[in-house]
Amino acid sequence: MEYEFELKKLEKEVSTWPHVSVHSHRFGGREFLFDKAEVGHMHTGGIVDIPFPRSLRDALLANGLAQEHHWVPNSGWITFQMRSDENLSRALWLMRLSYLRYAPKTATDPRKVFDQESEELHLSPQFKSLLEPFVPKTVNHVGADPLSV
């Protein structure tokens, strides 16, 4: 198959991310789960599908970074078609963007994780603000007044 090599590279990279497991997808292909939440999945033929909150999905479409989902276009899902080896980096970027909604929730310092990931992904202020709600507020539990938290 034409894009199997790129899909294998995508799977190999995403499977190394903390808390991510790889499984067979119910409609064929492979899916990536952060604990029990789906980060995205891929199908043969180079199709990568990723769920996002609607606002983030709309920004991705408006910026030409993805297409509407091929089966449920009026949803938060996007589709990205890998047509060349250069598309592998975009597919990884999109998967990591989805991953960033979950990674801070398991981190000791969620803000630090978010800031580091945002920098590595070269996120624009628009995308950072759309992902900001997924960053848990850090709380200093030592000696903190429970009513002020």
FIKOLZA-1660 file (N, C-alpha, C; in steps of 0.1 Angstrom, whole numbers, plus 5000, padded with zeros to 4 digits):
% residues 149
   i   px   py   pz ch aa at
   1 5008 4988 5000  A  M  N
   1 5000 5000 5000  A  M CA
   1 5009 5012 5000  A  M  C
   2 5004 5023 4994  A  E  N
   2 5012 5034 4991  A  E CA
   2 5017 5042 5003  A  E  C
   3 5009 5043 5013  A  Y  N
   3 5013 5052 5025  A  Y CA
   3 5016 5043 5037  A  Y  C
   4 5017 5030 5036  A  E  N
   4 5019 5022 5047  A  E CA
   4 5032 5025 5055  A  E  C
   5 5043 5029 5048  A  F  N
   5 5055 5032 5055  A  F CA
   5 5054 5044 5064  A  F  C
   6 5047 5055 5058  A  E  N
   6 5045 5067 5067  A  E CA
   6 5036 5064 5078  A  E  C
   7 5026 5056 5076  A  L  N
   7 5017 5052 5087  A  L CA
   7 5024 5044 5098  A  L  C
   8 5033 5036 5094  A  K  N
   8 5041 5028 5104  A  K CA
   8 5050 5038 5112  A  K  C
   9 5056 5048 5105  A  K  N
   9 5064 5057 5112  A  K CA
   9 5055 5066 5122  A  K  C
  10 5043 5069 5118  A  L  N
  10 5034 5076 5126  A  L CA
  10 5031 5068 5139  A  L  C
  11 5027 5056 5137  A  E  N
  11 5024 5047 5148  A  E CA
  11 5036 5045 5157  A  E  C
  12 5047 5043 5152  A  K  N
  12 5059 5041 5160  A  K CA
  12 5062 5053 5169  A  K  C
  13 5061 5065 5163  A  E  N
  13 5063 5077 5171  A  E CA
  13 5052 5079 5182  A  E  C
  14 5040 5079 5178  A  V  N
  14 5029 5082 5187  A  V CA
  14 5029 5071 5199  A  V  C
  15 5032 5059 5196  A  S  N
  15 5032 5049 5206  A  S CA
  15 5042 5051 5217  A  S  C
  16 5052 5060 5215  A  T  N
  16 5062 5062 5225  A  T CA
  16 5058 5073 5234  A  T  C
  17 5047 5080 5232  A  W  N
  17 5043 5091 5240  A  W CA
  17 5037 5086 5254  A  W  C
  18 5041 5092 5265  A  P  N
  18 5036 5088 5278  A  P CA
  18 5020 5086 5278  A  P  C
  19 5016 5075 5284  A  H  N
  19 5002 5072 5286  A  H CA
  19 4994 5068 5273  A  H  C
  20 5001 5067 5262  A  V  N
  20 4995 5063 5249  A  V CA
  20 4996 5048 5246  A  V  C
  21 4985 5042 5243  A  S  N
  21 4985 5028 5239  A  S CA
  21 4979 5027 5225  A  S  C
  22 4983 5017 5217  A  V  N
  22 4979 5015 5203  A  V CA
  22 4970 5003 5203  A  V  C
  23 4959 5004 5196  A  H  N
  23 4949 4993 5194  A  H CA
  23 4944 4992 5180  A  H  C
  24 4938 4981 5177  A  S  N
  24 4930 4980 5164  A  S CA
  24 4918 4989 5165  A  S  C
  25 4915 4996 5154  A  H  N
  25 4904 5005 5154  A  H CA
  25 4892 4997 5149  A  H  C
  26 4880 5000 5154  A  R  N
  26 4868 4992 5150  A  R CA
  26 4864 4993 5136  A  R  C
  27 4869 5004 5129  A  F  N
  27 4866 5005 5114  A  F CA
  27 4879 5002 5106  A  F  C
  28 4888 4995 5112  A  G  N
  28 4901 4992 5105  A  G CA
  28 4911 5002 5108  A  G  C
  29 4924 4998 5107  A  G  N
  29 4935 5007 5110  A  G CA
  29 4939 5006 5125  A  G  C
  30 4945 5016 5130  A  R  N
  30 4950 5016 5143  A  R CA
  30 4946 5029 5150  A  R  C
  31 4943 5028 5163  A  E  N
  31 4939 5039 5171  A  E CA
  31 4948 5042 5183  A  E  C
  32 4949 5054 5187  A  F  N
  32 4958 5058 5198  A  F CA
  32 4950 5064 5209  A  F  C
  33 4951 5057 5221  A  L  N
  33 4944 5062 5233  A  L CA
  33 4953 5067 5243  A  L  C
  34 4949 5078 5249  A  F  N
  34 4956 5084 5261  A  F CA
  34 4947 5079 5272  A  F  C
  35 4952 5069 5279  A  D  N
  35 4945 5061 5289  A  D CA
  35 4932 5056 5281  A  D  C
  36 4920 5062 5283  A  K  N
  36 4908 5057 5276  A  K CA
  36 4903 5067 5266  A  K  C
  37 4909 5078 5265  A  A  N
  37 4905 5089 5255  A  A CA
  37 4912 5087 5242  A  A  C
  38 4905 5088 5231  A  E  N
  38 4911 5087 5218  A  E CA
  38 4918 5099 5214  A  E  C
  39 4931 5098 5211  A  V  N
  39 4939 5109 5206  A  V CA
  39 4936 5110 5191  A  V  C
  40 4934 5099 5184  A  G  N
  40 4932 5098 5170  A  G CA
  40 4934 5084 5164  A  G  C
  41 4931 5083 5152  A  H  N
  41 4933 5069 5146  A  H CA
  41 4937 5071 5131  A  H  C
  42 4942 5061 5125  A  M  N
  42 4946 5061 5111  A  M CA
  42 4941 5049 5104  A  M  C
  43 4939 5051 5091  A  H  N
  43 4934 5040 5082  A  H CA
  43 4944 5038 5071  A  H  C
  44 4943 5026 5065  A  T  N
  44 4952 5024 5053  A  T CA
  44 4949 5035 5043  A  T  C
  45 4958 5037 5034  A  G  N
  45 4956 5047 5024  A  G CA
  45 4960 5061 5028  A  G  C
  46 4966 5062 5040  A  G  N
  46 4971 5075 5045  A  G CA
  46 4962 5084 5052  A  G  C
  47 4950 5079 5056  A  I  N
  47 4940 5087 5062  A  I CA
  47 4942 5087 5077  A  I  C
  48 4943 5099 5083  A  V  N
  48 4944 5101 5097  A  V CA
  48 4932 5109 5102  A  V  C
  49 4925 5104 5112  A  D  N
  49 4913 5111 5117  A  D CA
  49 4916 5114 5132  A  D  C
  50 4913 5127 5136  A  I  N
  50 4916 5131 5149  A  I CA
  50 4904 5139 5155  A  I  C
  51 4900 5136 5167  A  P  N
  51 4889 5144 5174  A  P CA
  51 4895 5156 5181  A  P  C
  52 4887 5167 5179  A  F  N
  52 4891 5180 5186  A  F CA
  52 4878 5186 5191  A  F  C
  53 4879 5195 5201  A  P  N
  53 4868 5204 5204  A  P CA
  53 4864 5212 5192  A  P  C
  54 4852 5215 5190  A  R  N
  54 4847 5221 5178  A  R CA
  54 4855 5234 5175  A  R  C
  55 4858 5242 5185  A  S  N
  55 4865 5255 5183  A  S CA
  55 4879 5252 5177  A  S  C
  56 4886 5242 5182  A  L  N
  56 4899 5239 5177  A  L CA
  56 4898 5233 5163  A  L  C
  57 4889 5225 5161  A  R  N
  57 4886 5219 5147  A  R CA
  57 4884 5230 5137  A  R  C
  58 4875 5240 5141  A  D  N
  58 4872 5251 5132  A  D CA
  58 4885 5259 5128  A  D  C
  59 4893 5262 5138  A  A  N
  59 4906 5269 5136  A  A CA
  59 4915 5261 5127  A  A  C
  60 4916 5248 5129  A  L  N
  60 4924 5240 5120  A  L CA
  60 4920 5241 5106  A  L  C
  61 4907 5240 5104  A  L  N
  61 4901 5241 5090  A  L CA
  61 4903 5255 5084  A  L  C
  62 4901 5265 5092  A  A  N
  62 4903 5279 5087  A  A CA
  62 4917 5282 5083  A  A  C
  63 4927 5276 5090  A  N  N
  63 4941 5278 5087  A  N CA
  63 4946 5268 5077  A  N  C
  64 4937 5260 5071  A  G  N
  64 4941 5250 5061  A  G CA
  64 4950 5239 5066  A  G  C
  65 4950 5236 5079  A  L  N
  65 4958 5225 5084  A  L CA
  65 4952 5212 5084  A  L  C
  66 4939 5211 5081  A  A  N
  66 4932 5198 5080  A  A CA
  66 4920 5200 5072  A  A  C
  67 4913 5188 5069  A  Q  N
  67 4900 5189 5062  A  Q CA
  67 4889 5184 5071  A  Q  C
  68 4877 5187 5067  A  E  N
  68 4865 5182 5075  A  E CA
  68 4866 5166 5075  A  E  C
  69 4861 5160 5085  A  H  N
  69 4861 5146 5086  A  H CA
  69 4854 5140 5074  A  H  C
  70 4859 5129 5069  A  H  N
  70 4853 5123 5056  A  H CA
  70 4840 5117 5059  A  H  C
  71 4836 5113 5071  A  W  N
  71 4823 5106 5073  A  W CA
  71 4814 5115 5081  A  W  C
  72 4819 5123 5091  A  V  N
  72 4811 5132 5099  A  V CA
  72 4816 5146 5098  A  V  C
  73 4814 5152 5087  A  P  N
  73 4820 5166 5084  A  P CA
  73 4815 5177 5094  A  P  C
  74 4804 5175 5100  A  N  N
  74 4798 5185 5108  A  N CA
  74 4800 5182 5123  A  N  C
  75 4813 5178 5126  A  S  N
  75 4816 5174 5140  A  S CA
  75 4829 5180 5144  A  S  C
  76 4834 5176 5155  A  G  N
  76 4848 5181 5159  A  G CA
  76 4859 5173 5153  A  G  C
  77 4856 5163 5146  A  W  N
  77 4866 5154 5140  A  W CA
  77 4872 5161 5127  A  W  C
  78 4885 5159 5125  A  I  N
  78 4892 5163 5113  A  I CA
  78 4898 5151 5106  A  I  C
  79 4900 5152 5093  A  T  N
  79 4907 5142 5085  A  T CA
  79 4920 5149 5079  A  T  C
  80 4930 5141 5080  A  F  N
  80 4943 5146 5073  A  F CA
  80 4947 5135 5064  A  F  C
  81 4950 5138 5052  A  Q  N
  81 4954 5128 5042  A  Q CA
  81 4969 5129 5040  A  Q  C
  82 4976 5118 5043  A  M  N
  82 4990 5118 5041  A  M CA
  82 4993 5114 5026  A  M  C
  83 4998 5124 5019  A  R  N
  83 5001 5121 5005  A  R CA
  83 5016 5120 5001  A  R  C
  84 5024 5123 5011  A  S  N
  84 5039 5123 5009  A  S CA
  84 5045 5121 5022  A  S  C
  85 5058 5119 5022  A  D  N
  85 5066 5117 5034  A  D CA
  85 5066 5131 5042  A  D  C
  86 5066 5142 5035  A  E  N
  86 5065 5155 5042  A  E CA
  86 5053 5156 5051  A  E  C
  87 5042 5150 5047  A  N  N
  87 5030 5150 5055  A  N CA
  87 5031 5143 5068  A  N  C
  88 5041 5135 5070  A  L  N
  88 5042 5128 5082  A  L CA
  88 5044 5138 5094  A  L  C
  89 5052 5149 5092  A  S  N
  89 5054 5158 5102  A  S CA
  89 5041 5166 5106  A  S  C
  90 5032 5169 5096  A  R  N
  90 5020 5175 5099  A  R CA
  90 5010 5165 5106  A  R  C
  91 5010 5153 5102  A  A  N
  91 5002 5143 5109  A  A CA
  91 5006 5142 5124  A  A  C
  92 5019 5141 5126  A  L  N
  92 5025 5141 5140  A  L CA
  92 5021 5153 5148  A  L  C
  93 5022 5165 5141  A  W  N
  93 5018 5177 5148  A  W CA
  93 5003 5177 5152  A  W  C
  94 4995 5173 5143  A  L  N
  94 4980 5172 5146  A  L CA
  94 4978 5162 5158  A  L  C
  95 4984 5151 5157  A  M  N
  95 4982 5141 5168  A  M CA
  95 4987 5147 5181  A  M  C
  96 4999 5154 5181  A  R  N
  96 5004 5159 5193  A  R CA
  96 4995 5170 5199  A  R  C
  97 4989 5178 5190  A  L  N
  97 4979 5188 5194  A  L CA
  97 4968 5181 5201  A  L  C
  98 4963 5170 5196  A  S  N
  98 4952 5163 5203  A  S CA
  98 4957 5157 5216  A  S  C
  99 4969 5152 5216  A  Y  N
  99 4976 5147 5229  A  Y CA
  99 4977 5158 5239  A  Y  C
 100 4979 5170 5235  A  L  N
 100 4981 5181 5244  A  L CA
 100 4968 5184 5253  A  L  C
 101 4957 5179 5248  A  R  N
 101 4945 5181 5256  A  R CA
 101 4944 5172 5268  A  R  C
 102 4952 5162 5268  A  Y  N
 102 4952 5152 5279  A  Y CA
 102 4965 5152 5288  A  Y  C
 103 4977 5154 5282  A  A  N
 103 4990 5153 5289  A  A CA
 103 4990 5162 5301  A  A  C
 104 4986 5174 5301  A  P  N
 104 4987 5182 5314  A  P CA
 104 4979 5177 5325  A  P  C
 105 4969 5169 5323  A  K  N
 105 4960 5164 5333  A  K CA
 105 4967 5154 5342  A  K  C
 106 4977 5147 5337  A  T  N
 106 4984 5137 5345  A  T CA
 106 4998 5142 5350  A  T  C
 107 5001 5155 5347  A  A  N
 107 5014 5160 5350  A  A CA
 107 5014 5166 5364  A  A  C
 108 5026 5165 5371  A  T  N
 108 5028 5172 5384  A  T CA
 108 5027 5187 5382  A  T  C
 109 5032 5192 5371  A  D  N
 109 5032 5206 5369  A  D CA
 109 5025 5208 5355  A  D  C
 110 5012 5209 5355  A  P  N
 110 5004 5210 5342  A  P CA
 110 5008 5222 5334  A  P  C
 111 5010 5233 5340  A  R  N
 111 5014 5246 5333  A  R CA
 111 5027 5244 5325  A  R  C
 112 5037 5238 5332  A  K  N
 112 5050 5236 5326  A  K CA
 112 5049 5227 5314  A  K  C
 113 5042 5216 5315  A  V  N
 113 5040 5207 5304  A  V CA
 113 5033 5214 5292  A  V  C
 114 5023 5222 5295  A  F  N
 114 5016 5229 5285  A  F CA
 114 5025 5239 5278  A  F  C
 115 5033 5246 5286  A  D  N
 115 5042 5256 5280  A  D CA
 115 5053 5250 5272  A  D  C
 116 5058 5239 5276  A  Q  N
 116 5069 5232 5269  A  Q CA
 116 5063 5226 5256  A  Q  C
 117 5052 5220 5257  A  E  N
 117 5045 5214 5245  A  E CA
 117 5042 5225 5235  A  E  C
 118 5036 5236 5240  A  S  N
 118 5032 5247 5231  A  S CA
 118 5044 5252 5223  A  S  C
 119 5056 5253 5230  A  E  N
 119 5068 5258 5224  A  E CA
 119 5073 5248 5214  A  E  C
 120 5073 5236 5217  A  E  N
 120 5078 5226 5208  A  E CA
 120 5069 5225 5195  A  E  C
 121 5056 5227 5197  A  L  N
 121 5047 5226 5186  A  L CA
 121 5046 5240 5178  A  L  C
 122 5053 5250 5183  A  H  N
 122 5053 5263 5177  A  H CA
 122 5038 5268 5176  A  H  C
 123 5031 5267 5187  A  L  N
 123 5017 5271 5186  A  L CA
 123 5015 5286 5185  A  L  C
 124 5006 5290 5177  A  S  N
 124 5003 5304 5176  A  S CA
 124 4994 5308 5188  A  S  C
 125 4993 5321 5191  A  P  N
 125 4985 5325 5203  A  P CA
 125 4971 5320 5202  A  P  C
 126 4966 5319 5189  A  Q  N
 126 4952 5314 5187  A  Q CA
 126 4951 5300 5192  A  Q  C
 127 4960 5291 5188  A  F  N
 127 4959 5277 5192  A  F CA
 127 4962 5275 5207  A  F  C
 128 4971 5283 5213  A  K  N
 128 4974 5283 5227  A  K CA
 128 4961 5286 5235  A  K  C
 129 4954 5297 5231  A  S  N
 129 4942 5301 5238  A  S CA
 129 4931 5291 5237  A  S  C
 130 4930 5284 5226  A  L  N
 130 4920 5273 5224  A  L CA
 130 4923 5261 5232  A  L  C
 131 4935 5258 5235  A  L  N
 131 4939 5247 5244  A  L CA
 131 4940 5250 5258  A  L  C
 132 4941 5263 5262  A  E  N
 132 4942 5267 5276  A  E CA
 132 4932 5261 5285  A  E  C
 133 4919 5260 5281  A  P  N
 133 4910 5254 5291  A  P CA
 133 4913 5240 5295  A  P  C
 134 4921 5233 5288  A  F  N
 134 4925 5219 5291  A  F CA
 134 4936 5218 5301  A  F  C
 135 4941 5229 5305  A  V  N
 135 4953 5229 5315  A  V CA
 135 4947 5230 5329  A  V  C
 136 4948 5220 5337  A  P  N
 136 4944 5221 5351  A  P CA
 136 4951 5232 5358  A  P  C
 137 4944 5239 5367  A  K  N
 137 4951 5249 5375  A  K CA
 137 4959 5242 5386  A  K  C
 138 4972 5247 5387  A  T  N
 138 4980 5241 5397  A  T CA
 138 4977 5246 5411  A  T  C
 139 4978 5238 5421  A  V  N
 139 4974 5242 5434  A  V CA
 139 4985 5237 5443  A  V  C
 140 4990 5246 5452  A  N  N
 140 5000 5243 5462  A  N CA
 140 4992 5237 5474  A  N  C
 141 4992 5224 5476  A  H  N
 141 4984 5218 5486  A  H CA
 141 4991 5219 5500  A  H  C
 142 5004 5222 5501  A  V  N
 142 5011 5223 5513  A  V CA
 142 5007 5236 5521  A  V  C
 143 4999 5234 5532  A  G  N
 143 4995 5246 5540  A  G CA
 143 4985 5254 5533  A  G  C
 144 4979 5250 5523  A  A  N
 144 4968 5258 5516  A  A CA
 144 4955 5257 5524  A  A  C
 145 4949 5268 5524  A  D  N
 145 4935 5269 5530  A  D CA
 145 4925 5263 5520  A  D  C
 146 4919 5252 5524  A  P  N
 146 4910 5245 5514  A  P CA
 146 4899 5254 5509  A  P  C
 147 4895 5264 5516  A  L  N
 147 4884 5273 5511  A  L CA
 147 4889 5283 5501  A  L  C
 148 4902 5285 5501  A  S  N
 148 4907 5295 5491  A  S CA
 148 4912 5288 5478  A  S  C
 149 4911 5275 5478  A  V  N
 149 4916 5268 5466  A  V CA
 149 4905 5268 5455  A  V  C
% end
